[in-house]
Amino acid sequence: MKPLFPMLLFCLAIAGAAAADEAEAVVRFSNNDRLVGSVTSLSSDRMVWKSPMLEKPAAFFLKHVVDLSLPATLLPPPAGHEATIKLTNGDVVRGQLASVTDDAVALDTWYAGRMNFNLVMIAGVTIAEKMAYLYNGPSGLDGWRQTGDKPAWSYSRSAFRSNAAGSIARDGLLTDECAITFDLAWKGDALGFKLLAFTNDPFADDSSSGYEITFQRGNIYMRSCKTQTFLGSTNVQALIENDKVHICVRASIKTGKICLLVNDRMVEVWSDPNVAKGKFGRCLQFVATTPSPLRISEIGIAPWDGLVDQMPAPRIGMMRQFNMQGGMVEQPKPAVQDKSKEGRMELANGDTLEGEVISIHEGVVTMKTPMGDFKLPVNRLHTITLKKVERERSILRNGDIRARFPDGSSIVFRLDDVGDGVLIGSSQNFGTATFKLAAFSRIEFNIHDPELEDKRGIGDW
């Protein structure tokens, strides 16, 4: 075991950061008890916690501490692109792609500078285009309106959470052509959720303007609220197999085009032939249609150029299903995996390319292909091919902590030292790095204790 003095400094740093931001940390214990407050001291086996709920500071055994929740700083992703590295130990780290070599992939991050990830520890790299956001959040309930006498939605740790059926909405967010992105998670056996866009009444669960996209289990239905026209439906296997997805809706009230992407994959493109007859506002609404809890985070509103640069992947076979209005609609069967894409780089529009990355400079990648070398913006790539190596997984070490970001991604490292608002940690995945404490929304302890694993997921809700 490493000495606990760095841990003491770490906890004192948390307390200082929380006081400076006029926000307090929250400690959670293995029996699911929670206390708001700050750390005052730490011994070899105990933590002393100061809380307004306690008459005086109290000591708790460190082995019973599950995690600390912190007031993280939520910053918008950089314009241009965002690269996501998934490591073999399950970590997910995001930043801007800086370089790709035979030994490492480098990311530029706002929270730790340039980080070089060992190639043998990388499970995959994906890239998504990121535009300058008109809105990025949530950072609280200010500006948002809820329906009903008793609000169904609450805010904590950079996310909205529902505890009953009901709507949360904000006016003035949308432009004529925009992209709406967010992370959606749910509890229970099935998803029950609606997204209303371009409505004019933030206090109504149902609207007479704009568009409504309904998510029911694995099915998605699209209709015009003004004309009550059913515009189509689709089936998404990711909604059945997972309890969290990333949603992107690109919509234009100029052309009537609405594109739906799930986990960065285009699943449907709808067209409203009566868009000129439509009635539109600037309001965005999230509606929980059942009492089962929902969590919405990483909301972003960005301009969209209105161009549909890709179409859904071809579907093999069709099955028929009644829609919400009693008519018959064609429903796709799950698409067969395209084996031709294996070992090839995938472009943002779904095309694939054989080649390798030679260099990256100022957001432009130079690629070597059988057709010759050429350049293209990094944000036009969706995946990159990496050198074929035997993958490895980082070892488990005493003193490892798991630091979580507000967007749900996380990174594991051994805590080596603490400075003024920073954590210094090391890992086989990236060597040594200095992290800004303000980047993290939660720090988890005792992460290699199997008895605590079931309790960690509770903290997300």
VMD Tcl script that draws the C-alpha trace (Angstrom):
set ca {
  {0.00 0.00 0.00}
  {1.18 3.55 -0.70}
  {1.17 6.02 2.19}
  {-2.10 7.87 2.75}
  {-0.56 11.33 3.01}
  {-1.34 12.12 -0.67}
  {-4.93 11.03 0.01}
  {-5.13 13.51 2.86}
  {-3.94 16.31 0.59}
  {-6.42 15.15 -2.04}
  {-9.38 15.35 0.33}
  {-8.31 18.75 1.64}
  {-8.03 19.95 -1.96}
  {-11.59 18.79 -2.60}
  {-12.84 20.66 0.44}
  {-11.05 23.82 -0.66}
  {-12.35 23.61 -4.21}
  {-15.90 23.05 -2.98}
  {-15.74 26.06 -0.66}
  {-14.35 28.26 -3.42}
  {-17.24 27.35 -5.73}
  {-19.81 27.73 -2.94}
  {-20.78 24.12 -3.59}
  {-20.22 21.19 -1.29}
  {-19.00 17.68 -1.92}
  {-21.07 14.60 -1.11}
  {-19.62 11.46 0.44}
  {-21.41 8.14 -0.08}
  {-20.92 5.07 2.09}
  {-21.27 1.36 1.46}
  {-24.65 1.28 3.29}
  {-25.95 3.92 0.80}
  {-25.91 6.73 3.39}
  {-24.92 10.14 2.02}
  {-23.58 13.27 3.69}
  {-23.05 16.73 2.23}
  {-20.02 18.59 3.50}
  {-16.22 18.40 3.30}
  {-13.25 16.38 4.50}
  {-11.37 17.80 7.50}
  {-8.81 15.03 8.09}
  {-7.85 11.50 7.17}
  {-5.91 8.85 9.06}
  {-4.68 5.44 7.99}
  {-8.16 3.94 8.26}
  {-10.60 6.79 8.88}
  {-11.96 9.94 7.30}
  {-13.29 12.83 9.37}
  {-16.22 14.52 7.64}
  {-17.72 17.90 8.42}
  {-21.39 18.30 7.55}
  {-24.28 20.63 8.45}
  {-26.22 17.43 9.21}
  {-23.82 16.55 12.01}
  {-23.47 18.28 15.36}
  {-19.70 18.04 15.04}
  {-17.21 16.43 12.62}
  {-17.45 12.65 12.64}
  {-14.95 9.91 11.81}
  {-15.79 7.13 9.36}
  {-13.83 4.06 8.30}
  {-12.26 4.67 4.92}
  {-13.00 1.11 3.78}
  {-16.71 2.02 3.85}
  {-16.36 5.07 1.56}
  {-17.68 4.38 -1.94}
  {-17.18 7.75 -3.61}
  {-17.15 11.54 -3.43}
  {-19.36 13.62 -5.74}
  {-17.90 16.98 -6.74}
  {-19.08 20.24 -8.35}
  {-17.45 19.66 -11.74}
  {-16.90 22.28 -14.40}
  {-18.95 21.46 -17.51}
  {-17.20 22.80 -20.61}
  {-18.47 22.48 -24.18}
  {-16.56 20.10 -26.45}
  {-14.05 21.82 -28.74}
  {-15.28 22.95 -32.13}
  {-14.22 20.84 -35.09}
  {-14.11 17.30 -33.76}
  {-14.06 15.17 -30.62}
  {-12.13 11.91 -30.56}
  {-13.11 9.14 -28.15}
  {-10.58 6.51 -27.08}
  {-11.94 3.34 -25.51}
  {-9.33 1.46 -23.50}
  {-9.15 -2.27 -22.90}
  {-9.96 -1.79 -19.19}
  {-13.26 -0.09 -20.08}
  {-12.13 3.52 -19.64}
  {-13.41 6.12 -22.10}
  {-11.42 9.32 -22.66}
  {-12.28 12.24 -24.95}
  {-10.29 15.04 -26.53}
  {-8.93 16.22 -29.87}
  {-6.90 13.76 -31.91}
  {-3.29 14.98 -31.94}
  {-1.29 12.09 -33.45}
  {-1.34 8.41 -34.34}
  {1.86 6.34 -34.39}
  {2.79 2.66 -34.29}
  {3.14 2.93 -30.51}
  {0.56 5.46 -29.26}
  {-2.46 7.64 -29.93}
  {-2.28 11.17 -28.53}
  {-5.20 13.32 -27.42}
  {-5.17 17.02 -26.56}
  {-7.43 17.61 -23.54}
  {-8.41 20.70 -21.55}
  {-8.10 18.84 -18.26}
  {-4.67 17.14 -18.62}
  {-2.97 18.65 -21.67}
  {-1.62 16.16 -24.20}
  {-2.05 12.52 -23.18}
  {-0.28 9.69 -25.00}
  {-2.15 6.38 -24.80}
  {-0.27 3.11 -25.24}
  {-1.47 1.45 -28.44}
  {-1.67 -2.04 -26.93}
  {-4.11 -0.68 -24.31}
  {-6.50 0.86 -26.87}
  {-9.66 -1.03 -27.86}
  {-10.79 1.52 -30.44}
  {-10.94 5.15 -31.56}
  {-13.99 6.99 -32.90}
  {-14.37 10.57 -34.08}
  {-17.43 12.82 -34.13}
  {-17.86 16.24 -35.65}
  {-18.40 18.97 -33.06}
  {-19.75 22.40 -33.91}
  {-19.82 25.56 -31.85}
  {-22.73 25.15 -29.45}
  {-25.54 27.67 -29.07}
  {-26.39 25.89 -25.80}
  {-24.50 23.29 -23.77}
  {-25.67 21.89 -20.44}
  {-27.57 21.44 -18.30}
  {-25.98 23.40 -15.47}
  {-29.17 23.78 -13.43}
  {-32.94 24.26 -13.63}
  {-32.78 28.01 -14.32}
  {-34.54 28.82 -17.60}
  {-36.30 25.46 -17.76}
  {-40.06 25.06 -17.17}
  {-41.97 22.00 -15.94}
  {-45.57 20.88 -16.26}
  {-47.86 19.81 -13.45}
  {-48.25 20.92 -9.84}
  {-45.47 18.62 -8.69}
  {-42.32 18.80 -10.87}
  {-41.32 15.46 -12.37}
  {-37.72 16.49 -13.04}
  {-34.81 17.38 -10.77}
  {-31.22 18.44 -11.43}
  {-28.02 17.01 -9.97}
  {-24.50 16.28 -11.18}
  {-24.89 17.90 -14.60}
  {-28.05 15.96 -15.52}
  {-31.85 16.12 -15.43}
  {-33.55 13.18 -13.70}
  {-37.24 12.26 -13.81}
  {-39.16 10.61 -10.96}
  {-42.61 10.68 -12.59}
  {-44.28 11.30 -15.93}
  {-43.96 14.94 -16.98}
  {-42.21 17.50 -19.15}
  {-39.23 19.81 -18.81}
  {-38.81 22.46 -21.49}
  {-36.90 25.58 -22.44}
  {-37.96 28.24 -24.90}
  {-35.74 30.16 -27.31}
  {-33.19 27.37 -27.79}
  {-33.79 26.33 -31.39}
  {-32.95 27.99 -34.69}
  {-34.46 27.29 -38.12}
  {-31.83 24.62 -38.80}
  {-30.10 23.03 -35.84}
  {-28.70 19.84 -34.34}
  {-30.00 18.67 -30.95}
  {-27.76 16.21 -29.09}
  {-28.08 14.60 -25.66}
  {-27.35 11.45 -23.68}
  {-30.45 9.52 -22.61}
  {-30.44 6.82 -19.90}
  {-33.34 4.97 -18.32}
  {-34.25 2.47 -15.63}
  {-36.74 -0.35 -16.04}
  {-37.45 -2.85 -18.76}
  {-38.39 -0.38 -21.47}
  {-37.91 3.23 -22.52}
  {-40.87 5.65 -22.48}
  {-39.87 9.10 -23.72}
  {-40.83 11.94 -26.06}
  {-38.79 14.70 -27.64}
  {-40.72 17.74 -28.82}
  {-38.92 20.31 -30.98}
  {-40.02 23.70 -32.34}
  {-43.04 23.87 -30.06}
  {-44.39 27.18 -28.76}
  {-45.67 26.21 -25.30}
  {-43.15 24.99 -22.68}
  {-45.98 24.30 -20.21}
  {-47.76 21.61 -22.27}
  {-46.92 17.90 -22.58}
  {-48.76 17.85 -25.91}
  {-48.34 20.58 -28.49}
  {-50.11 21.94 -31.54}
  {-46.84 23.11 -33.09}
  {-43.51 21.62 -34.06}
  {-42.54 17.95 -34.18}
  {-42.86 15.04 -31.77}
  {-40.55 12.02 -31.68}
  {-41.81 9.20 -29.45}
  {-39.56 6.46 -28.08}
  {-41.39 3.29 -26.99}
  {-39.17 0.33 -26.20}
  {-37.15 -0.15 -29.38}
  {-39.62 1.73 -31.62}
  {-39.47 5.39 -32.63}
  {-42.42 7.30 -34.13}
  {-42.33 10.72 -35.82}
  {-45.26 13.11 -36.36}
  {-46.06 16.74 -37.09}
  {-47.89 18.31 -34.13}
  {-49.53 21.01 -36.26}
  {-51.02 18.80 -38.98}
  {-51.13 15.60 -36.86}
  {-49.47 13.89 -39.82}
  {-47.62 10.66 -39.10}
  {-44.24 11.03 -40.83}
  {-42.83 7.56 -40.23}
  {-41.26 5.17 -37.76}
  {-38.22 3.03 -37.26}
  {-36.88 0.32 -34.97}
  {-33.53 0.71 -33.17}
  {-31.94 -2.36 -31.62}
  {-29.67 -0.21 -29.43}
  {-32.75 0.90 -27.45}
  {-33.48 -2.73 -26.59}
  {-29.95 -3.89 -25.87}
  {-28.82 -0.89 -23.77}
  {-30.06 1.41 -21.02}
  {-28.17 4.46 -22.28}
  {-27.79 5.98 -25.76}
  {-26.52 9.14 -27.40}
  {-29.21 10.88 -29.47}
  {-28.76 13.44 -32.22}
  {-31.68 15.07 -34.06}
  {-30.90 17.35 -37.00}
  {-33.95 19.32 -38.03}
  {-34.82 22.05 -40.51}
  {-38.09 23.96 -40.55}
  {-37.02 25.41 -43.89}
  {-36.91 22.11 -45.77}
  {-38.83 19.78 -43.43}
  {-35.91 17.36 -43.17}
  {-35.43 15.60 -39.81}
  {-32.49 13.22 -39.31}
  {-32.18 10.88 -36.34}
  {-28.85 9.45 -35.20}
  {-28.45 6.97 -32.33}
  {-24.94 6.41 -30.97}
  {-23.59 8.44 -33.92}
  {-25.27 6.15 -36.46}
  {-27.88 7.52 -38.88}
  {-31.02 5.46 -38.32}
  {-33.70 7.47 -40.16}
  {-34.26 10.53 -42.34}
  {-37.82 11.89 -42.37}
  {-39.33 14.54 -44.59}
  {-42.35 16.73 -43.84}
  {-44.09 17.48 -47.16}
  {-46.30 20.06 -45.43}
  {-43.55 21.99 -43.66}
  {-44.76 25.23 -45.27}
  {-48.12 24.77 -43.51}
  {-46.50 24.08 -40.18}
  {-46.55 26.21 -37.06}
  {-43.25 26.47 -35.23}
  {-41.84 27.88 -32.05}
  {-38.33 27.81 -30.56}
  {-38.96 25.50 -27.62}
  {-37.29 22.17 -26.83}
  {-39.12 19.70 -24.56}
  {-38.15 16.41 -22.93}
  {-41.12 14.34 -21.76}
  {-41.06 11.28 -19.50}
  {-44.13 9.27 -20.51}
  {-43.93 6.73 -17.66}
  {-42.94 6.85 -13.97}
  {-39.74 4.90 -14.75}
  {-36.72 7.17 -14.14}
  {-34.94 8.89 -17.03}
  {-31.63 10.74 -17.00}
  {-30.77 13.38 -19.61}
  {-27.28 14.86 -19.81}
  {-24.81 16.41 -22.25}
  {-27.49 18.52 -23.98}
  {-26.13 20.47 -26.93}
  {-27.77 22.75 -29.49}
  {-25.64 23.63 -32.52}
  {-26.23 25.17 -35.95}
  {-26.82 22.75 -38.82}
  {-26.27 23.49 -42.50}
  {-29.38 21.52 -43.50}
  {-27.39 19.10 -45.67}
  {-28.15 15.39 -45.34}
  {-24.68 13.95 -45.95}
  {-25.51 10.32 -45.21}
  {-28.45 7.95 -45.30}
  {-29.41 5.03 -43.05}
  {-27.62 1.77 -43.73}
  {-29.52 -0.61 -46.05}
  {-31.80 -2.97 -44.14}
  {-32.20 -6.63 -44.95}
  {-35.83 -7.69 -44.93}
  {-38.82 -5.85 -43.47}
  {-41.48 -6.66 -40.93}
  {-44.83 -4.96 -40.58}
  {-46.18 -3.36 -37.44}
  {-49.15 -1.20 -36.50}
  {-48.30 2.42 -35.87}
  {-49.79 4.63 -33.15}
  {-52.64 5.74 -35.40}
  {-53.67 2.21 -36.34}
  {-52.09 2.16 -39.80}
  {-49.53 -0.26 -41.11}
  {-45.92 0.82 -41.41}
  {-42.81 -0.98 -42.55}
  {-40.41 -1.81 -39.72}
  {-36.80 -2.80 -40.40}
  {-35.20 -5.91 -39.08}
  {-31.80 -5.39 -37.46}
  {-29.24 -4.66 -40.12}
  {-26.71 -7.37 -40.92}
  {-23.19 -6.31 -39.95}
  {-21.19 -5.19 -42.96}
  {-18.06 -7.34 -42.90}
  {-16.53 -5.24 -45.70}
  {-15.88 -2.43 -43.18}
  {-13.58 -4.53 -41.01}
  {-10.01 -3.25 -41.09}
  {-11.01 -0.10 -42.98}
  {-11.44 3.48 -41.84}
  {-15.01 4.68 -41.84}
  {-15.82 8.21 -42.97}
  {-18.49 10.41 -41.38}
  {-20.86 9.77 -44.31}
  {-20.64 5.99 -43.89}
  {-18.16 5.32 -46.71}
  {-15.06 3.27 -45.93}
  {-11.46 3.69 -46.97}
  {-8.38 1.47 -46.88}
  {-5.34 3.30 -45.58}
  {-3.37 4.56 -42.61}
  {-2.83 7.87 -40.88}
  {0.56 9.45 -41.60}
  {0.24 12.71 -39.68}
  {-2.22 15.13 -38.09}
  {-1.69 18.90 -38.09}
  {-4.13 21.66 -37.13}
  {-7.18 19.45 -37.54}
  {-6.13 18.00 -40.91}
  {-5.11 14.38 -41.31}
  {-2.74 13.12 -44.00}
  {-3.56 9.59 -45.09}
  {-1.71 7.00 -47.13}
  {-4.00 4.86 -49.29}
  {-3.58 2.52 -52.27}
  {-4.74 5.46 -54.42}
  {-2.05 7.77 -53.05}
  {-1.68 10.25 -50.20}
  {-4.34 12.84 -49.54}
  {-5.59 15.16 -46.80}
  {-8.99 15.68 -45.21}
  {-10.33 17.29 -42.01}
  {-10.23 15.02 -38.98}
  {-13.96 15.58 -38.45}
  {-14.70 13.81 -41.75}
  {-13.46 10.54 -40.19}
  {-15.60 8.34 -37.95}
  {-13.00 5.67 -37.16}
  {-9.30 5.17 -37.75}
  {-7.38 1.96 -38.30}
  {-4.71 1.14 -35.76}
  {-1.65 -1.06 -36.13}
  {-2.51 -4.69 -35.41}
  {-1.00 -5.60 -32.05}
  {-1.81 -8.03 -29.28}
  {-3.99 -6.05 -26.89}
  {-3.18 -5.84 -23.19}
  {-5.08 -4.71 -20.12}
  {-3.60 -2.49 -17.42}
  {-2.82 -4.16 -14.10}
  {-4.84 -3.48 -10.93}
  {-2.88 -1.52 -8.33}
  {-3.38 -0.48 -4.74}
  {-4.31 3.18 -4.62}
  {-6.24 3.10 -7.91}
  {-9.16 5.50 -8.09}
  {-11.76 5.96 -10.81}
  {-12.35 9.58 -11.81}
  {-15.59 10.29 -13.67}
  {-16.29 13.22 -15.98}
  {-19.68 14.98 -16.20}
  {-20.36 13.36 -19.60}
  {-20.25 9.87 -18.05}
  {-16.78 8.91 -19.31}
  {-14.13 7.86 -16.80}
  {-10.46 7.12 -16.29}
  {-8.67 4.90 -13.75}
  {-5.27 5.82 -12.34}
  {-3.22 5.46 -9.20}
  {-3.29 8.65 -7.19}
  {0.36 9.66 -6.72}
  {0.19 13.25 -5.54}
  {-2.04 16.30 -5.13}
  {-1.32 19.92 -5.96}
  {-3.26 23.16 -6.02}
  {-6.50 22.08 -7.69}
  {-4.86 19.19 -9.52}
  {-4.42 15.44 -9.15}
  {-1.26 13.68 -10.31}
  {-1.78 10.07 -11.32}
  {-0.16 7.24 -13.23}
  {-1.31 4.27 -15.28}
  {0.05 1.77 -17.78}
  {-2.49 3.24 -20.19}
  {-0.93 6.72 -20.44}
  {2.07 7.03 -18.11}
  {1.83 10.01 -15.75}
  {-0.58 12.94 -16.09}
  {-1.67 15.98 -14.12}
  {-5.47 16.37 -14.05}
  {-7.51 19.44 -13.18}
  {-9.72 18.52 -10.24}
  {-12.54 20.70 -11.65}
  {-12.91 18.25 -14.57}
  {-14.32 15.46 -12.40}
  {-17.86 15.00 -11.14}
  {-17.09 11.96 -9.01}
  {-14.10 10.13 -7.52}
  {-14.54 6.46 -6.62}
  {-12.47 4.65 -4.00}
  {-11.91 0.95 -3.24}
  {-12.58 0.30 -6.91}
  {-11.16 -3.23 -6.84}
  {-13.47 -4.32 -4.02}
  {-16.09 -6.55 -5.70}
  {-18.56 -6.08 -2.83}
  {-18.90 -2.38 -3.68}
  {-19.40 -2.70 -7.44}
  {-23.19 -3.07 -7.25}
  {-23.39 0.10 -5.17}
  {-21.43 2.29 -7.57}
  {-24.10 2.39 -10.29}
  {-26.62 3.72 -7.78}
  {-24.67 6.97 -7.72}
  {-25.56 7.70 -11.35}
  {-29.16 8.15 -10.28}
}
mol new
graphics top color blue
foreach p $ca { graphics top sphere $p radius 0.5 }
foreach p [lrange $ca 0 end-1] q [lrange $ca 1 end] { graphics top cylinder $p $q radius 0.2 }
display resetview
